[in-house]
Amino acid sequence: MADFDVKPSVIDRVRDRPRRLQRLAVLIVILGMGLALLYPLLRDRHGAPIEVRDVPRLPPENLAVIPLAASPTDDPRRVALGRRLFFDARLSPLGRSCGNCHVPASYGTLRAARSPGLGDQLDEFNVPTVLNAALSPYLGWKGKITSLADQLHRVINNPRHMGSNWAWVIETLSADSDYRSRFSALYADGITRSSITDAILAFERSLVTPGAPFDRYLRGEFGALTSEQIAGYELFKDYGCIACHQGRNLGGNLIIRFGILEDPFKDGFFDAATPKSKRFLKLRVPSLRNVAKTGPYLHDGSVETLEEVVRLMARYQLGREMPEEDVRRIVAFLHSLTAPLPENFR
């Protein structure tokens, strides 16, 4: 017996879940398009415009809360080649691979506040997970990257990340007889920037995590969630969290100001010398899939627990002080978004 009571109305609504989900999907699409048309009129508490980018051009599967589908089918030989490249530290003169920051045991991220930079320096942002990244229209915390190919190019050439260049990568791979054989079997031009990118992206597209309890629940397997998780999902919608964390990735498709209704500065998110006009970052809303496995949280990795990040987001983005019982139930729901790792990422 659970140590709390779920309102009968919540359980009753479960019986009508398929039709309610359809209505909710339509409502989210309508509201999203309406918000996109009206957002130039929206202002935060300082009178500055609230930016919500490109909502009208997003496909329906990025607007409605829908179960995650299996990864697209790529040539398994290209996926396997891309996996080897992903974890090969020889692609960087610094001895770093993609897998150094996107660690399988950490669900595609890094168990650190920020990624390592040059020497003892740290990067500006926390490492986003590579899992399900192929499903997001925007990548990176600022959301300025709009394709996996662009993201790979930036990482290869960034001196703080891999500190490499395509000439180095091609020369290094060409000196390996096994790589020459694999590439020549798959690509007419052999080892080129295009073929390397194609193989790595085939692997990254395979890193999709369907099968979370929440996905099964959306497909009609209502016993996949506990009563506490169902209550948490209802609260997630009632508080308005779903306005930003929606779509097949439950996020990743909007650029939103961090600190809409309350200033994060007072909690130490910005240095005292930071001008007030610079304190309002516009960040990509992160996906919540597998979020229970990808801490620490926020763009700077400054929050260790889901409980704390739920409290902070309620205050900063919703202007609400959330009771601890509601925090606990929403966190229980967030745990239902954890799926098994892909077989080729273990």
N, C-alpha and C positions, 0 to 999 in steps of 0.2 A: 504494500500500500504506500503510495507516495505521501510525502509529508506536507502536501498542500492540496488545495481543492481547485480544480479547473472548473470554471463556470459552465453550467450545462449548455449555455448558448454556444460556447466554443465547440464542444463535442457535437452538438446538433448540426452545426454548420459543416462539419466534416462530411456528413452524408451527402451534402449537395456540392462537394468540392469540385468535380469536373466542370459543372456549369459555372460555378463561382470563379474558377480559374480562367475560363473563357471570357467572362465578363470583365474580370480584372485586367486581362491582357488587352482587350479593346480599350478599356478606360485609360490604361497607361500610355498606349499609343496616342490616343486623343489628347491627353494631358501633356505628353511630351511634345507633340507638335504645336499645341497651343502655347506652351511655355517658350518654345523656340521662337515663335512669332512675337511674343510679348516681352522677351527677356531684356530688350534695350530699355524698357520702362522700369525694370526692377532695380532697386537700389538696396545696398546694405545699410547698416546703422550709421555709416559716415557719409551716405549719399553717393557712394561710388557704384558704378554699374556692376551687377553680378553677372559674370560671364558663364554662359552655358553654350558650348560650341557644337555645331553641326548635327544637332538632334534630328532635323527633318531628313537628312540624307542617310540615316542609319536604317538598315533593313529591319523588318519586324522582329526577327529572332534576337536582335540586340536591344529591343525595347520591352518585350514581354518576358516575364519570368517563366522560363521553359526549362525542361530537363535537358541536361547536356547530352549530346549525341556522341557516338564513337568518332575517333579521329578519321580524317580522310585516308583513302587508300593510296599510298605511294609505292613505287617499286621497292620491295623490301631490301634489295641490294643497295639502293641509294640511301635508304634509311640507315642501314648498317654502316655504310661508309660515312655518313654524316655523324653517326654516333662516335665513331672512332676519331673523327676530326674534332668533335666537340670536346673530347677529353684528352686531346693530344697537346701537351705543353710545348712541343717543339714549334708550334705556330707563332710563338712569342719569343723574342730575344730575352725577355725577362723570365722565361720559364713558366709562363702562366697559360692555363687553358680556360675555356668557357666554364668547365666543370669546377674550377677553383672557387668561383663565386656562386655558381648554380649547382649546389651540392644535392645529390639525390637523397641522402639521409636527412636533409633539412627541407625536403619538399621543394627543391629547385631554387632555394635561396641560400642565404648565409646566416648562420647563427651569430651575427654581430650587428651592432648598431649601424655601421656603415662599412662599405667595401674598402679594402686596402688600396692606397694610391702609391705614389712614389716614395720610397724610403719608409719613414715612419708616419707619413701623412695619410690621412683618411679621405675618402671621397666625400662629396657633399651629401649624397643620399644613401638611404638604405637600399639593399639589393632587392629588386622586385623578383618574384618567382618566374621561372621560365615555363612552368606548367600552365597550360591553357592560354599562353601568351599569343599564340597564333589566332585566337578568336577575338582579340581586342583590336579595335580600330586605331587606338592610340597606344604608344609604348613609352616607357620611361615616366618618371614622376611628373615631369612638366608636360607630357603628352605631345611633344613636338615631333616625335618619330612616328611615322604612319605605316611602316612596313618592317617586316623582319629583316629584309635585305639591307635596308638603310641602317637598322640597328646593328647588324653584324659589321657593316663597313665602319661605322663609328667606333665600335669597340676595338676592332683590329688596329685602327689608326690612332686611337687615343693614347697618348703617352702615359696617362695615369692608369690605364686599364691593361691592354696587352702590349702597348708600346711597339707595335709592329707596323708592317705595310705589306701590300699585296705582292710586291716583288720578292720580299723576304719569304713570305709564305709559299709562293709558287716555287722558288728555288729550293726551299727546304723539302717540300713534298716531292719534287722532281728527283731529288737525290735518293729517295726511298724506292727500291724496286717493287715492293709490294703495292705501294700507292700507285706507281706507274701502271702496274698491271690492272688494278681495280678501276682506275679512272679510264684507261683505254677500253675496257670492256663495257663501260657505261656511257662514255661521252666521246663523240667523234674527234673533238679538239683536245682530248686528254686533260691535263691539269691546267686549268685557267681560273681566273677569278670567278667567271660565270659558273663553271662546273663545281668549284669548291662551295660557292654560295648555294647552289642548287642542292647539293648533298646535305649540307648543314641544315638548310631550311626544311628539307624532307624529314630529317630527324626531329626538328623542333615542332613541326606540324603533327608528329605522332605523339607528342607529350600532352595528350588530352586525358582528363580524369573523369570519365562518366562513372556512374554506379554509386555515387554517394547516397546515403539514406534519404536525403532531401529529393534527389532525382527520382528515386523509386517511389517516394511519396507523391510527387507530382504526376507520376504515371498511374496512380490509383492504388498503390500498395500502402494503404493508410497505416498499417501496423509497422511501417519502417521507421516511424518517429514515435518517440515517447510522448505522453500527454504533456510533459513539461516543454518539450521541443515544439509541439504544436502551439502551445500557449505562447512560447517565445516568438514563433513565426507571426502569430496574430499581433503581438506587441510590436514586432519589427515593422509591420505594415501600419499599425495604428499610430505609432510615433512619427512615421514619415521617413524612416530609414530607407524604405524601398524606393523613394523618389530618386535617389542617387544610385543605390545598389540594386539595379534591376538588370534585365537582359539575361542571356544564357550564362554570362560570367558573373552575374550579380555585381556589376561594376565594370570599370575599364573603358566606358564609352562616353564619359563626360569630363569636362574640365571645369572645376569648381573652385571658388575662393576658399582658402582655409581660414576659417574664422568669420563666418557670415554674421552671426548674432552675438558673438563675444570674442574679445581680443585674446588670442593665445599668448601674447607677450607677457601677461602677468604670471603665466605658469613657466616662464623661462624658455620659451621656444625661440626667442630672438635676443640678441645681445642688447644691452642697455644703450649702446651707441647707435643702434639701427634706427634710422629715421622712421617716423610713424608711417610715412608714405610707402616704405619698403617692407612693412611687416605683413603685408597681405599677399601671400603666395597663391598663385593660381595653379592648382595641382590636378593631375589625373586622379579621378576616383578609383581606388584600387579594387580589383576583384576580391570578393570574399570567399571564393572557392579555396578549400583547404586552409582557411585562415587560422584555424586552431593549431596548425603545424608550421606556420611561417613567421612567427615572432622573431625578434622584437618588432614593434609596430610604429606606424606613422612614417613620414618621409625621411625623418632623421633617426629612426630606430630608437627613439627616446622612451618608449613605453613598453614595458615588459609583458603585461598581461592583457588578455581580452577584456576582463572586467574594467580595467582602468581606461582602455581606449573607448569602450562603449560609453562610459561616463563622460569622457572628454568630448566625444563627438555629439552627444546629446546636448552638451552646453554650447560648444562652439558653433555647431551647424544648425541645431534645432532650437536653441534657447531654452532648454528644459533641464531641470534637475531630476534625474531618474531615480526612483526608489530602488533600493537594493534587491528587492524581490524581482522587479522587472529586469534589472541588470542580469540577475542570475538566470532568468528564463531566456532572455535573448542570447546570452552566452551559450546556453544549452542548445538553442537553435543553431548557432554558428558552428557548433561541433558536428551537427548533422550534415555540414557541407564538406566534410572530409571523405575523400574517396581513396581507394587503393592506388598506389603508384603504378604507372605503366610498367609492363614487364621489361622493357628495354631501358628503364631508368632506375634500376635497383642495384 
